[in-house]
Amino acid sequence: MSNRFIRHISRARCHRIPRVSLLALSSLQIVMVFLAAQVRADTKHAPPAHSIDLNSATVEQLQQVPGIGPSTAKAIVNFRQKSGPFQKVEDLLAIKGISKSRFEKMRPYLTIGALPQKSP
């Protein structure tokens, strides 16, 4: 046990809090942290059943892709609005926060739909 914890228990005796109660509270905190981590892991969603078109997907649709959270989805849509439609999926690497390893996780779930034809 750390000295800080022992001093805390010693002080608790002065306040008439039993050491057992403090140990139980510490154990409860550890269990709560573990359970919170489990809940967070369980709330991850399943990947989309079919590929998502980068040029037409909404923020909500993009969030279905593993590796894309709310802020990344917004960044993708903002990038598309400012720079025009994506020419290839690899264009995502130009967005801040999307590393090569992160891109590799999302690549199987993304596609580029038919690009609009330019008029002569």
N, C-alpha and C positions, 0 to 999 in steps of 0.2 A: 504494500500500500504506500502511496505517496505521503510525504510529510504534511502536505497541505490537507489531505483528506483526514489524516490522524488529528491534526490540530482542529479541524472542523468538528470531528466527533468529540474531542475533548471539550470544546466550547459548548457543544450540545448538552453535555452532562451538567454544565453550570445552569443551563436553561431548563433542565429537567426533561429533556427529550431522550428517550431511551436509544441507545446505540443501535439496537435491533431495528427500530423504526427508520433510522437514517440509512441503514444498509438496505432495508426493504425499498425505500424511496429511490435509492441509487440503482438498485436492480430494476425497478419499475421503469426508470428513465431509459435504461439500456434496452429493455424490451420494447418500449415505445419507439425508440429510434429504429430498431430493427423492423418493427411492423410498418413504420412509415416508409421505409425503403422497399419493403415487399409490395405495399399498395402501389407505390410509384411504378415499380416494375410491372405489376399486373395491369396497370391502366394503359400500357402501350397497346396500340391498335394493330390489327392485322394489316399487312400490305394490301394495296388495291388488287382486285381480281384481274384487271386489264391495265395496260399502259395508259399513262396520263399524258395528254398533249400539252406541251409546255406553252404553246402559243394561244391556247384557249382556256386553260385551267384557271379556276378561281383560287383564291387564297385557301379556302376550305378544302378544295380538291387536292391542292398541292400538299397539304398537311397530312394526307393519307400515306404519303410516300415515306418510307423509313429514312431518317436523316434530315427530314424537313419539318421544322417546327414553325410556330406562328411568325417569328421574326424573319426567318429565311424565306418563307412563303411570300411575305410582303415584299422582301427585297427582290425576289424573282419577278413578281408582278410589276414592281416599280421599274426594274431594269427593262422589262419588256415594253412598258409604256414609253420610257425615255428613248430606248435604242431601237425600237421596232421589233418585229418578230425574230425569234431565234432561228438561225440557219441550221444549226446542228446542236445536239444535246451538250456537246463539249463546251459550248459557249457559256454554260453555267459556271465554269471555272473562272470567268472574269468577275464574278460576284464575290465581294468581300465576305469571308466566312465560309466559303465552300472550298475545302481543300481537296486534293486529289483522292485521298482515302475516303473522305465523306462522299465525294462524287461517285466513287466506285460502288458504294452501298445503294445509292439512289438510281444509278444508271439503268438497271434492269426494268424499272417501273416507269421510265419516261420515254417519250417519243416526240417527234416533230411531225405535226400534221401537214397537210398540203399547204404550201406557201402560196399567198395570193399572187396571181400573175400580174406583171407590170404591163400597162397598156403602151403600145408604141407611139 
